[in-house]
Amino acid sequence: MSSPTSLGDVLHNKLSQNNPLKNQIESAELVQVVKNVMVELFGEELAKEANPLFLKNRTITISCSSSVIAQEIRLNQAEIVQRINNLLGKSDVDRIRYLA
């Protein structure tokens, strides 16, 4: 008779595989990292006007509620990308697409 597998081991094995749950967790982590970077660079009030949506083809898409934040993102894109990748510990983001 085999011994029971711990819940922690089951979750670890499930998240180690390339599956939708793992992708959703990574997406949620990325969105939070982008929000944190926006607050660091632009402050709470201006950062509220930028809503990170998703990552596709190494491009993060951010919805902007004003042209001011869209312009700030454009001007600071290289620094934003660098900070995001540093916080993630990997180079998943190459550029930013912003919707104003």
Phi and psi restraints in degrees (range 20) as a CNS / XPLOR table:
assign (resid 1 and name C) (resid 2 and name N)
       (resid 2 and name CA) (resid 2 and name C) 1.0 -83.8 20.0 2
assign (resid 2 and name N) (resid 2 and name CA)
       (resid 2 and name C) (resid 3 and name N) 1.0 154.1 20.0 2
assign (resid 2 and name C) (resid 3 and name N)
       (resid 3 and name CA) (resid 3 and name C) 1.0 -79.3 20.0 2
assign (resid 3 and name N) (resid 3 and name CA)
       (resid 3 and name C) (resid 4 and name N) 1.0 150.8 20.0 2
assign (resid 3 and name C) (resid 4 and name N)
       (resid 4 and name CA) (resid 4 and name C) 1.0 -66.1 20.0 2
assign (resid 4 and name N) (resid 4 and name CA)
       (resid 4 and name C) (resid 5 and name N) 1.0 149.0 20.0 2
assign (resid 4 and name C) (resid 5 and name N)
       (resid 5 and name CA) (resid 5 and name C) 1.0 -90.2 20.0 2
assign (resid 5 and name N) (resid 5 and name CA)
       (resid 5 and name C) (resid 6 and name N) 1.0 135.8 20.0 2
assign (resid 5 and name C) (resid 6 and name N)
       (resid 6 and name CA) (resid 6 and name C) 1.0 -70.6 20.0 2
assign (resid 6 and name N) (resid 6 and name CA)
       (resid 6 and name C) (resid 7 and name N) 1.0 153.5 20.0 2
assign (resid 6 and name C) (resid 7 and name N)
       (resid 7 and name CA) (resid 7 and name C) 1.0 -60.6 20.0 2
assign (resid 7 and name N) (resid 7 and name CA)
       (resid 7 and name C) (resid 8 and name N) 1.0 -39.6 20.0 2
assign (resid 7 and name C) (resid 8 and name N)
       (resid 8 and name CA) (resid 8 and name C) 1.0 -59.5 20.0 2
assign (resid 8 and name N) (resid 8 and name CA)
       (resid 8 and name C) (resid 9 and name N) 1.0 -41.8 20.0 2
assign (resid 8 and name C) (resid 9 and name N)
       (resid 9 and name CA) (resid 9 and name C) 1.0 -66.1 20.0 2
assign (resid 9 and name N) (resid 9 and name CA)
       (resid 9 and name C) (resid 10 and name N) 1.0 -40.6 20.0 2
assign (resid 9 and name C) (resid 10 and name N)
       (resid 10 and name CA) (resid 10 and name C) 1.0 -62.5 20.0 2
assign (resid 10 and name N) (resid 10 and name CA)
       (resid 10 and name C) (resid 11 and name N) 1.0 -46.7 20.0 2
assign (resid 10 and name C) (resid 11 and name N)
       (resid 11 and name CA) (resid 11 and name C) 1.0 -63.3 20.0 2
assign (resid 11 and name N) (resid 11 and name CA)
       (resid 11 and name C) (resid 12 and name N) 1.0 -42.7 20.0 2
assign (resid 11 and name C) (resid 12 and name N)
       (resid 12 and name CA) (resid 12 and name C) 1.0 -60.7 20.0 2
assign (resid 12 and name N) (resid 12 and name CA)
       (resid 12 and name C) (resid 13 and name N) 1.0 -45.2 20.0 2
assign (resid 12 and name C) (resid 13 and name N)
       (resid 13 and name CA) (resid 13 and name C) 1.0 -64.0 20.0 2
assign (resid 13 and name N) (resid 13 and name CA)
       (resid 13 and name C) (resid 14 and name N) 1.0 -40.5 20.0 2
assign (resid 13 and name C) (resid 14 and name N)
       (resid 14 and name CA) (resid 14 and name C) 1.0 -65.3 20.0 2
assign (resid 14 and name N) (resid 14 and name CA)
       (resid 14 and name C) (resid 15 and name N) 1.0 -41.7 20.0 2
assign (resid 14 and name C) (resid 15 and name N)
       (resid 15 and name CA) (resid 15 and name C) 1.0 -78.9 20.0 2
assign (resid 15 and name N) (resid 15 and name CA)
       (resid 15 and name C) (resid 16 and name N) 1.0 -17.2 20.0 2
assign (resid 15 and name C) (resid 16 and name N)
       (resid 16 and name CA) (resid 16 and name C) 1.0 -75.1 20.0 2
assign (resid 16 and name N) (resid 16 and name CA)
       (resid 16 and name C) (resid 17 and name N) 1.0 -25.3 20.0 2
assign (resid 16 and name C) (resid 17 and name N)
       (resid 17 and name CA) (resid 17 and name C) 1.0 -80.5 20.0 2
assign (resid 17 and name N) (resid 17 and name CA)
       (resid 17 and name C) (resid 18 and name N) 1.0 156.2 20.0 2
assign (resid 17 and name C) (resid 18 and name N)
       (resid 18 and name CA) (resid 18 and name C) 1.0 -82.1 20.0 2
assign (resid 18 and name N) (resid 18 and name CA)
       (resid 18 and name C) (resid 19 and name N) 1.0 94.8 20.0 2
assign (resid 18 and name C) (resid 19 and name N)
       (resid 19 and name CA) (resid 19 and name C) 1.0 -136.7 20.0 2
assign (resid 19 and name N) (resid 19 and name CA)
       (resid 19 and name C) (resid 20 and name N) 1.0 168.9 20.0 2
assign (resid 19 and name C) (resid 20 and name N)
       (resid 20 and name CA) (resid 20 and name C) 1.0 -58.3 20.0 2
assign (resid 20 and name N) (resid 20 and name CA)
       (resid 20 and name C) (resid 21 and name N) 1.0 -37.4 20.0 2
assign (resid 20 and name C) (resid 21 and name N)
       (resid 21 and name CA) (resid 21 and name C) 1.0 -62.4 20.0 2
assign (resid 21 and name N) (resid 21 and name CA)
       (resid 21 and name C) (resid 22 and name N) 1.0 -44.7 20.0 2
assign (resid 21 and name C) (resid 22 and name N)
       (resid 22 and name CA) (resid 22 and name C) 1.0 -61.8 20.0 2
assign (resid 22 and name N) (resid 22 and name CA)
       (resid 22 and name C) (resid 23 and name N) 1.0 -43.1 20.0 2
assign (resid 22 and name C) (resid 23 and name N)
       (resid 23 and name CA) (resid 23 and name C) 1.0 -63.5 20.0 2
assign (resid 23 and name N) (resid 23 and name CA)
       (resid 23 and name C) (resid 24 and name N) 1.0 -39.4 20.0 2
assign (resid 23 and name C) (resid 24 and name N)
       (resid 24 and name CA) (resid 24 and name C) 1.0 -66.0 20.0 2
assign (resid 24 and name N) (resid 24 and name CA)
       (resid 24 and name C) (resid 25 and name N) 1.0 -40.7 20.0 2
assign (resid 24 and name C) (resid 25 and name N)
       (resid 25 and name CA) (resid 25 and name C) 1.0 -64.3 20.0 2
assign (resid 25 and name N) (resid 25 and name CA)
       (resid 25 and name C) (resid 26 and name N) 1.0 -43.7 20.0 2
assign (resid 25 and name C) (resid 26 and name N)
       (resid 26 and name CA) (resid 26 and name C) 1.0 -64.6 20.0 2
assign (resid 26 and name N) (resid 26 and name CA)
       (resid 26 and name C) (resid 27 and name N) 1.0 -38.4 20.0 2
assign (resid 26 and name C) (resid 27 and name N)
       (resid 27 and name CA) (resid 27 and name C) 1.0 -64.5 20.0 2
assign (resid 27 and name N) (resid 27 and name CA)
       (resid 27 and name C) (resid 28 and name N) 1.0 -43.4 20.0 2
assign (resid 27 and name C) (resid 28 and name N)
       (resid 28 and name CA) (resid 28 and name C) 1.0 -63.9 20.0 2
assign (resid 28 and name N) (resid 28 and name CA)
       (resid 28 and name C) (resid 29 and name N) 1.0 -39.6 20.0 2
assign (resid 28 and name C) (resid 29 and name N)
       (resid 29 and name CA) (resid 29 and name C) 1.0 -63.4 20.0 2
assign (resid 29 and name N) (resid 29 and name CA)
       (resid 29 and name C) (resid 30 and name N) 1.0 -43.5 20.0 2
assign (resid 29 and name C) (resid 30 and name N)
       (resid 30 and name CA) (resid 30 and name C) 1.0 -62.2 20.0 2
assign (resid 30 and name N) (resid 30 and name CA)
       (resid 30 and name C) (resid 31 and name N) 1.0 -44.4 20.0 2
assign (resid 30 and name C) (resid 31 and name N)
       (resid 31 and name CA) (resid 31 and name C) 1.0 -59.8 20.0 2
assign (resid 31 and name N) (resid 31 and name CA)
       (resid 31 and name C) (resid 32 and name N) 1.0 -43.0 20.0 2
assign (resid 31 and name C) (resid 32 and name N)
       (resid 32 and name CA) (resid 32 and name C) 1.0 -65.8 20.0 2
assign (resid 32 and name N) (resid 32 and name CA)
       (resid 32 and name C) (resid 33 and name N) 1.0 -39.9 20.0 2
assign (resid 32 and name C) (resid 33 and name N)
       (resid 33 and name CA) (resid 33 and name C) 1.0 -62.5 20.0 2
assign (resid 33 and name N) (resid 33 and name CA)
       (resid 33 and name C) (resid 34 and name N) 1.0 -43.8 20.0 2
assign (resid 33 and name C) (resid 34 and name N)
       (resid 34 and name CA) (resid 34 and name C) 1.0 -62.6 20.0 2
assign (resid 34 and name N) (resid 34 and name CA)
       (resid 34 and name C) (resid 35 and name N) 1.0 -43.0 20.0 2
assign (resid 34 and name C) (resid 35 and name N)
       (resid 35 and name CA) (resid 35 and name C) 1.0 -59.8 20.0 2
assign (resid 35 and name N) (resid 35 and name CA)
       (resid 35 and name C) (resid 36 and name N) 1.0 -43.3 20.0 2
assign (resid 35 and name C) (resid 36 and name N)
       (resid 36 and name CA) (resid 36 and name C) 1.0 -62.6 20.0 2
assign (resid 36 and name N) (resid 36 and name CA)
       (resid 36 and name C) (resid 37 and name N) 1.0 -42.2 20.0 2
assign (resid 36 and name C) (resid 37 and name N)
       (resid 37 and name CA) (resid 37 and name C) 1.0 -63.8 20.0 2
assign (resid 37 and name N) (resid 37 and name CA)
       (resid 37 and name C) (resid 38 and name N) 1.0 -41.8 20.0 2
assign (resid 37 and name C) (resid 38 and name N)
       (resid 38 and name CA) (resid 38 and name C) 1.0 -61.1 20.0 2
assign (resid 38 and name N) (resid 38 and name CA)
       (resid 38 and name C) (resid 39 and name N) 1.0 -42.9 20.0 2
assign (resid 38 and name C) (resid 39 and name N)
       (resid 39 and name CA) (resid 39 and name C) 1.0 -64.0 20.0 2
assign (resid 39 and name N) (resid 39 and name CA)
       (resid 39 and name C) (resid 40 and name N) 1.0 -43.1 20.0 2
assign (resid 39 and name C) (resid 40 and name N)
       (resid 40 and name CA) (resid 40 and name C) 1.0 -59.7 20.0 2
assign (resid 40 and name N) (resid 40 and name CA)
       (resid 40 and name C) (resid 41 and name N) 1.0 -44.1 20.0 2
assign (resid 40 and name C) (resid 41 and name N)
       (resid 41 and name CA) (resid 41 and name C) 1.0 -81.7 20.0 2
assign (resid 41 and name N) (resid 41 and name CA)
       (resid 41 and name C) (resid 42 and name N) 1.0 -38.4 20.0 2
assign (resid 41 and name C) (resid 42 and name N)
       (resid 42 and name CA) (resid 42 and name C) 1.0 -116.2 20.0 2
assign (resid 42 and name N) (resid 42 and name CA)
       (resid 42 and name C) (resid 43 and name N) 1.0 -6.7 20.0 2
assign (resid 42 and name C) (resid 43 and name N)
       (resid 43 and name CA) (resid 43 and name C) 1.0 86.1 20.0 2
assign (resid 43 and name N) (resid 43 and name CA)
       (resid 43 and name C) (resid 44 and name N) 1.0 163.3 20.0 2
assign (resid 43 and name C) (resid 44 and name N)
       (resid 44 and name CA) (resid 44 and name C) 1.0 -57.9 20.0 2
assign (resid 44 and name N) (resid 44 and name CA)
       (resid 44 and name C) (resid 45 and name N) 1.0 -49.0 20.0 2
assign (resid 44 and name C) (resid 45 and name N)
       (resid 45 and name CA) (resid 45 and name C) 1.0 -64.3 20.0 2
assign (resid 45 and name N) (resid 45 and name CA)
       (resid 45 and name C) (resid 46 and name N) 1.0 -49.3 20.0 2
assign (resid 45 and name C) (resid 46 and name N)
       (resid 46 and name CA) (resid 46 and name C) 1.0 -70.2 20.0 2
assign (resid 46 and name N) (resid 46 and name CA)
       (resid 46 and name C) (resid 47 and name N) 1.0 -35.0 20.0 2
assign (resid 46 and name C) (resid 47 and name N)
       (resid 47 and name CA) (resid 47 and name C) 1.0 -65.1 20.0 2
assign (resid 47 and name N) (resid 47 and name CA)
       (resid 47 and name C) (resid 48 and name N) 1.0 -26.0 20.0 2
assign (resid 47 and name C) (resid 48 and name N)
       (resid 48 and name CA) (resid 48 and name C) 1.0 -64.0 20.0 2
assign (resid 48 and name N) (resid 48 and name CA)
       (resid 48 and name C) (resid 49 and name N) 1.0 -20.0 20.0 2
assign (resid 48 and name C) (resid 49 and name N)
       (resid 49 and name CA) (resid 49 and name C) 1.0 -87.2 20.0 2
assign (resid 49 and name N) (resid 49 and name CA)
       (resid 49 and name C) (resid 50 and name N) 1.0 0.9 20.0 2
assign (resid 49 and name C) (resid 50 and name N)
       (resid 50 and name CA) (resid 50 and name C) 1.0 -119.9 20.0 2
assign (resid 50 and name N) (resid 50 and name CA)
       (resid 50 and name C) (resid 51 and name N) 1.0 120.9 20.0 2
assign (resid 50 and name C) (resid 51 and name N)
       (resid 51 and name CA) (resid 51 and name C) 1.0 -118.6 20.0 2
assign (resid 51 and name N) (resid 51 and name CA)
       (resid 51 and name C) (resid 52 and name N) 1.0 103.8 20.0 2
assign (resid 51 and name C) (resid 52 and name N)
       (resid 52 and name CA) (resid 52 and name C) 1.0 -65.6 20.0 2
assign (resid 52 and name N) (resid 52 and name CA)
       (resid 52 and name C) (resid 53 and name N) 1.0 134.5 20.0 2
assign (resid 52 and name C) (resid 53 and name N)
       (resid 53 and name CA) (resid 53 and name C) 1.0 -105.6 20.0 2
assign (resid 53 and name N) (resid 53 and name CA)
       (resid 53 and name C) (resid 54 and name N) 1.0 -56.3 20.0 2
assign (resid 53 and name C) (resid 54 and name N)
       (resid 54 and name CA) (resid 54 and name C) 1.0 -165.2 20.0 2
assign (resid 54 and name N) (resid 54 and name CA)
       (resid 54 and name C) (resid 55 and name N) 1.0 167.2 20.0 2
assign (resid 54 and name C) (resid 55 and name N)
       (resid 55 and name CA) (resid 55 and name C) 1.0 -113.6 20.0 2
assign (resid 55 and name N) (resid 55 and name CA)
       (resid 55 and name C) (resid 56 and name N) 1.0 127.9 20.0 2
assign (resid 55 and name C) (resid 56 and name N)
       (resid 56 and name CA) (resid 56 and name C) 1.0 -145.2 20.0 2
assign (resid 56 and name N) (resid 56 and name CA)
       (resid 56 and name C) (resid 57 and name N) 1.0 130.5 20.0 2
assign (resid 56 and name C) (resid 57 and name N)
       (resid 57 and name CA) (resid 57 and name C) 1.0 53.3 20.0 2
assign (resid 57 and name N) (resid 57 and name CA)
       (resid 57 and name C) (resid 58 and name N) 1.0 43.2 20.0 2
assign (resid 57 and name C) (resid 58 and name N)
       (resid 58 and name CA) (resid 58 and name C) 1.0 64.9 20.0 2
assign (resid 58 and name N) (resid 58 and name CA)
       (resid 58 and name C) (resid 59 and name N) 1.0 17.6 20.0 2
assign (resid 58 and name C) (resid 59 and name N)
       (resid 59 and name CA) (resid 59 and name C) 1.0 -118.8 20.0 2
assign (resid 59 and name N) (resid 59 and name CA)
       (resid 59 and name C) (resid 60 and name N) 1.0 124.5 20.0 2
assign (resid 59 and name C) (resid 60 and name N)
       (resid 60 and name CA) (resid 60 and name C) 1.0 -88.7 20.0 2
assign (resid 60 and name N) (resid 60 and name CA)
       (resid 60 and name C) (resid 61 and name N) 1.0 131.4 20.0 2
assign (resid 60 and name C) (resid 61 and name N)
       (resid 61 and name CA) (resid 61 and name C) 1.0 -102.0 20.0 2
assign (resid 61 and name N) (resid 61 and name CA)
       (resid 61 and name C) (resid 62 and name N) 1.0 129.5 20.0 2
assign (resid 61 and name C) (resid 62 and name N)
       (resid 62 and name CA) (resid 62 and name C) 1.0 -125.9 20.0 2
assign (resid 62 and name N) (resid 62 and name CA)
       (resid 62 and name C) (resid 63 and name N) 1.0 127.8 20.0 2
assign (resid 62 and name C) (resid 63 and name N)
       (resid 63 and name CA) (resid 63 and name C) 1.0 -88.0 20.0 2
assign (resid 63 and name N) (resid 63 and name CA)
       (resid 63 and name C) (resid 64 and name N) 1.0 127.8 20.0 2
assign (resid 63 and name C) (resid 64 and name N)
       (resid 64 and name CA) (resid 64 and name C) 1.0 -113.6 20.0 2
assign (resid 64 and name N) (resid 64 and name CA)
       (resid 64 and name C) (resid 65 and name N) 1.0 131.2 20.0 2
assign (resid 64 and name C) (resid 65 and name N)
       (resid 65 and name CA) (resid 65 and name C) 1.0 -87.1 20.0 2
assign (resid 65 and name N) (resid 65 and name CA)
       (resid 65 and name C) (resid 66 and name N) 1.0 -4.0 20.0 2
assign (resid 65 and name C) (resid 66 and name N)
       (resid 66 and name CA) (resid 66 and name C) 1.0 -146.4 20.0 2
assign (resid 66 and name N) (resid 66 and name CA)
       (resid 66 and name C) (resid 67 and name N) 1.0 155.4 20.0 2
assign (resid 66 and name C) (resid 67 and name N)
       (resid 67 and name CA) (resid 67 and name C) 1.0 -71.0 20.0 2
assign (resid 67 and name N) (resid 67 and name CA)
       (resid 67 and name C) (resid 68 and name N) 1.0 -22.3 20.0 2
assign (resid 67 and name C) (resid 68 and name N)
       (resid 68 and name CA) (resid 68 and name C) 1.0 -63.5 20.0 2
assign (resid 68 and name N) (resid 68 and name CA)
       (resid 68 and name C) (resid 69 and name N) 1.0 -49.1 20.0 2
assign (resid 68 and name C) (resid 69 and name N)
       (resid 69 and name CA) (resid 69 and name C) 1.0 -69.5 20.0 2
assign (resid 69 and name N) (resid 69 and name CA)
       (resid 69 and name C) (resid 70 and name N) 1.0 -35.3 20.0 2
assign (resid 69 and name C) (resid 70 and name N)
       (resid 70 and name CA) (resid 70 and name C) 1.0 -60.9 20.0 2
assign (resid 70 and name N) (resid 70 and name CA)
       (resid 70 and name C) (resid 71 and name N) 1.0 -42.8 20.0 2
assign (resid 70 and name C) (resid 71 and name N)
       (resid 71 and name CA) (resid 71 and name C) 1.0 -64.9 20.0 2
assign (resid 71 and name N) (resid 71 and name CA)
       (resid 71 and name C) (resid 72 and name N) 1.0 -42.1 20.0 2
assign (resid 71 and name C) (resid 72 and name N)
       (resid 72 and name CA) (resid 72 and name C) 1.0 -62.6 20.0 2
assign (resid 72 and name N) (resid 72 and name CA)
       (resid 72 and name C) (resid 73 and name N) 1.0 -40.6 20.0 2
assign (resid 72 and name C) (resid 73 and name N)
       (resid 73 and name CA) (resid 73 and name C) 1.0 -64.2 20.0 2
assign (resid 73 and name N) (resid 73 and name CA)
       (resid 73 and name C) (resid 74 and name N) 1.0 -44.7 20.0 2
assign (resid 73 and name C) (resid 74 and name N)
       (resid 74 and name CA) (resid 74 and name C) 1.0 -59.0 20.0 2
assign (resid 74 and name N) (resid 74 and name CA)
       (resid 74 and name C) (resid 75 and name N) 1.0 -45.3 20.0 2
assign (resid 74 and name C) (resid 75 and name N)
       (resid 75 and name CA) (resid 75 and name C) 1.0 -68.8 20.0 2
assign (resid 75 and name N) (resid 75 and name CA)
       (resid 75 and name C) (resid 76 and name N) 1.0 -27.8 20.0 2
assign (resid 75 and name C) (resid 76 and name N)
       (resid 76 and name CA) (resid 76 and name C) 1.0 -111.9 20.0 2
assign (resid 76 and name N) (resid 76 and name CA)
       (resid 76 and name C) (resid 77 and name N) 1.0 18.1 20.0 2
assign (resid 76 and name C) (resid 77 and name N)
       (resid 77 and name CA) (resid 77 and name C) 1.0 -55.2 20.0 2
assign (resid 77 and name N) (resid 77 and name CA)
       (resid 77 and name C) (resid 78 and name N) 1.0 -46.8 20.0 2
assign (resid 77 and name C) (resid 78 and name N)
       (resid 78 and name CA) (resid 78 and name C) 1.0 -60.8 20.0 2
assign (resid 78 and name N) (resid 78 and name CA)
       (resid 78 and name C) (resid 79 and name N) 1.0 -43.5 20.0 2
assign (resid 78 and name C) (resid 79 and name N)
       (resid 79 and name CA) (resid 79 and name C) 1.0 -67.8 20.0 2
assign (resid 79 and name N) (resid 79 and name CA)
       (resid 79 and name C) (resid 80 and name N) 1.0 -40.1 20.0 2
assign (resid 79 and name C) (resid 80 and name N)
       (resid 80 and name CA) (resid 80 and name C) 1.0 -61.9 20.0 2
assign (resid 80 and name N) (resid 80 and name CA)
       (resid 80 and name C) (resid 81 and name N) 1.0 -48.0 20.0 2
assign (resid 80 and name C) (resid 81 and name N)
       (resid 81 and name CA) (resid 81 and name C) 1.0 -59.8 20.0 2
assign (resid 81 and name N) (resid 81 and name CA)
       (resid 81 and name C) (resid 82 and name N) 1.0 -44.4 20.0 2
assign (resid 81 and name C) (resid 82 and name N)
       (resid 82 and name CA) (resid 82 and name C) 1.0 -61.7 20.0 2
assign (resid 82 and name N) (resid 82 and name CA)
       (resid 82 and name C) (resid 83 and name N) 1.0 -44.9 20.0 2
assign (resid 82 and name C) (resid 83 and name N)
       (resid 83 and name CA) (resid 83 and name C) 1.0 -64.6 20.0 2
assign (resid 83 and name N) (resid 83 and name CA)
       (resid 83 and name C) (resid 84 and name N) 1.0 -41.4 20.0 2
assign (resid 83 and name C) (resid 84 and name N)
       (resid 84 and name CA) (resid 84 and name C) 1.0 -59.9 20.0 2
assign (resid 84 and name N) (resid 84 and name CA)
       (resid 84 and name C) (resid 85 and name N) 1.0 -50.6 20.0 2
assign (resid 84 and name C) (resid 85 and name N)
       (resid 85 and name CA) (resid 85 and name C) 1.0 -63.3 20.0 2
assign (resid 85 and name N) (resid 85 and name CA)
       (resid 85 and name C) (resid 86 and name N) 1.0 -37.6 20.0 2
assign (resid 85 and name C) (resid 86 and name N)
       (resid 86 and name CA) (resid 86 and name C) 1.0 -63.3 20.0 2
assign (resid 86 and name N) (resid 86 and name CA)
       (resid 86 and name C) (resid 87 and name N) 1.0 -43.3 20.0 2
assign (resid 86 and name C) (resid 87 and name N)
       (resid 87 and name CA) (resid 87 and name C) 1.0 -68.5 20.0 2
assign (resid 87 and name N) (resid 87 and name CA)
       (resid 87 and name C) (resid 88 and name N) 1.0 -33.3 20.0 2
assign (resid 87 and name C) (resid 88 and name N)
       (resid 88 and name CA) (resid 88 and name C) 1.0 -77.0 20.0 2
assign (resid 88 and name N) (resid 88 and name CA)
       (resid 88 and name C) (resid 89 and name N) 1.0 -24.1 20.0 2
assign (resid 88 and name C) (resid 89 and name N)
       (resid 89 and name CA) (resid 89 and name C) 1.0 79.1 20.0 2
assign (resid 89 and name N) (resid 89 and name CA)
       (resid 89 and name C) (resid 90 and name N) 1.0 16.0 20.0 2
assign (resid 89 and name C) (resid 90 and name N)
       (resid 90 and name CA) (resid 90 and name C) 1.0 -158.0 20.0 2
assign (resid 90 and name N) (resid 90 and name CA)
       (resid 90 and name C) (resid 91 and name N) 1.0 163.2 20.0 2
assign (resid 90 and name C) (resid 91 and name N)
       (resid 91 and name CA) (resid 91 and name C) 1.0 -98.3 20.0 2
assign (resid 91 and name N) (resid 91 and name CA)
       (resid 91 and name C) (resid 92 and name N) 1.0 75.5 20.0 2
assign (resid 91 and name C) (resid 92 and name N)
       (resid 92 and name CA) (resid 92 and name C) 1.0 -90.6 20.0 2
assign (resid 92 and name N) (resid 92 and name CA)
       (resid 92 and name C) (resid 93 and name N) 1.0 -20.6 20.0 2
assign (resid 92 and name C) (resid 93 and name N)
       (resid 93 and name CA) (resid 93 and name C) 1.0 -115.1 20.0 2
assign (resid 93 and name N) (resid 93 and name CA)
       (resid 93 and name C) (resid 94 and name N) 1.0 130.3 20.0 2
assign (resid 93 and name C) (resid 94 and name N)
       (resid 94 and name CA) (resid 94 and name C) 1.0 -107.2 20.0 2
assign (resid 94 and name N) (resid 94 and name CA)
       (resid 94 and name C) (resid 95 and name N) 1.0 -32.2 20.0 2
assign (resid 94 and name C) (resid 95 and name N)
       (resid 95 and name CA) (resid 95 and name C) 1.0 -154.9 20.0 2
assign (resid 95 and name N) (resid 95 and name CA)
       (resid 95 and name C) (resid 96 and name N) 1.0 173.2 20.0 2
assign (resid 95 and name C) (resid 96 and name N)
       (resid 96 and name CA) (resid 96 and name C) 1.0 -122.8 20.0 2
assign (resid 96 and name N) (resid 96 and name CA)
       (resid 96 and name C) (resid 97 and name N) 1.0 135.0 20.0 2
assign (resid 96 and name C) (resid 97 and name N)
       (resid 97 and name CA) (resid 97 and name C) 1.0 -111.6 20.0 2
assign (resid 97 and name N) (resid 97 and name CA)
       (resid 97 and name C) (resid 98 and name N) 1.0 127.2 20.0 2
assign (resid 97 and name C) (resid 98 and name N)
       (resid 98 and name CA) (resid 98 and name C) 1.0 -121.2 20.0 2
assign (resid 98 and name N) (resid 98 and name CA)
       (resid 98 and name C) (resid 99 and name N) 1.0 137.1 20.0 2
assign (resid 98 and name C) (resid 99 and name N)
       (resid 99 and name CA) (resid 99 and name C) 1.0 -108.4 20.0 2
assign (resid 99 and name N) (resid 99 and name CA)
       (resid 99 and name C) (resid 100 and name N) 1.0 121.8 20.0 2
